[in-house]
Amino acid sequence: MTGVRLGAILRRMITRLRISGMSCQHCVNAVFTALTPVPGIVSAQVSIGGAVIEHDGRATRELLEAAVESAGYSLDDAEDTRALPVL
């Protein structure tokens, strides 16, 4: 495993977002699409009222909030935790 890849694994973060204004599958799709270009996102699970984002640390709260707002919704809260590496 290269040093760059190992570094990315060790910095893996999970951010849980609480999003207001979402009420249907269209809302879920709009937020998912808005999150797609945010740098560093590895995966995103979006549901009505929230999202769980796995990223390498580059997806800051500010970038995530801007993406959510560009879809027409409000970010109420964001909680970061470090993901355990899978070696």
C-alpha positions as CSV (number, residue, x, y, z in Angstrom):
1,M,0.0,0.0,0.0
2,T,1.5,3.4,-1.0
3,G,2.0,6.2,1.5
4,V,-0.5,8.4,-0.3
5,R,-3.2,5.7,-0.2
6,L,-2.5,4.8,3.5
7,G,-2.6,8.5,4.4
8,A,-6.0,8.8,2.8
9,I,-7.3,5.8,4.7
10,L,-6.0,7.2,8.0
11,R,-7.7,10.5,7.4
12,R,-11.1,9.0,6.5
13,M,-13.9,11.0,8.1
14,I,-17.6,10.5,8.4
15,T,-19.8,13.6,8.6
16,R,-23.5,13.3,9.6
17,L,-25.6,16.1,8.3
18,R,-29.0,17.2,9.5
19,I,-30.9,18.9,6.7
20,S,-34.2,20.8,6.9
21,G,-36.7,21.3,4.1
22,M,-36.5,17.8,2.6
23,S,-39.8,15.9,2.2
24,C,-39.6,13.5,-0.7
25,Q,-37.4,11.4,-3.0
26,H,-36.8,14.4,-5.3
27,C,-35.3,16.2,-2.3
28,V,-33.0,13.3,-1.7
29,N,-31.9,13.2,-5.3
30,A,-31.3,17.0,-5.4
31,V,-29.0,16.9,-2.3
32,F,-27.2,13.8,-3.6
33,T,-26.5,15.5,-6.9
34,A,-25.4,18.7,-5.2
35,L,-22.9,16.8,-3.1
36,T,-21.4,15.0,-6.0
37,P,-18.8,17.7,-7.0
38,V,-17.6,18.3,-3.4
39,P,-13.9,17.3,-3.3
40,G,-12.9,14.4,-1.1
41,I,-16.3,12.6,-0.9
42,V,-15.9,8.9,-1.1
43,S,-19.6,8.0,-0.5
44,A,-22.8,9.8,0.4
45,Q,-26.0,8.2,1.8
46,V,-28.8,10.8,1.6
47,S,-32.2,10.3,3.2
48,I,-35.1,12.6,4.0
49,G,-33.8,15.0,6.7
50,G,-30.1,14.0,6.5
51,A,-27.0,12.5,5.0
52,V,-24.0,10.5,6.0
53,I,-20.9,11.5,4.1
54,E,-17.6,9.5,4.0
55,H,-14.7,11.7,2.9
56,D,-11.0,12.2,3.2
57,G,-11.1,15.4,5.2
58,R,-11.3,17.8,2.3
59,A,-15.1,18.1,2.4
60,T,-15.4,20.8,5.0
61,R,-18.6,21.9,6.7
62,E,-18.5,25.0,4.6
63,L,-18.3,23.1,1.3
64,L,-21.0,20.6,2.4
65,E,-23.3,23.5,3.6
66,A,-22.8,25.3,0.2
67,A,-23.7,22.1,-1.7
68,V,-26.9,21.6,0.4
69,E,-27.9,25.2,0.1
70,S,-27.4,25.0,-3.7
71,A,-30.0,22.3,-3.8
72,G,-32.4,24.6,-2.0
73,Y,-32.2,23.2,1.6
74,S,-30.7,24.2,4.9
75,L,-27.9,22.5,6.9
76,D,-29.0,22.5,10.5
77,D,-26.1,20.5,12.0
78,A,-23.0,18.6,11.0
79,E,-21.1,16.1,13.2
80,D,-17.7,14.8,12.2
81,T,-16.2,11.6,13.4
82,R,-13.1,9.8,12.3
83,A,-13.7,6.5,10.5
84,L,-11.6,3.5,11.6
85,P,-9.2,2.4,8.9
86,V,-9.8,-0.9,7.2
87,L,-6.4,-2.5,6.6
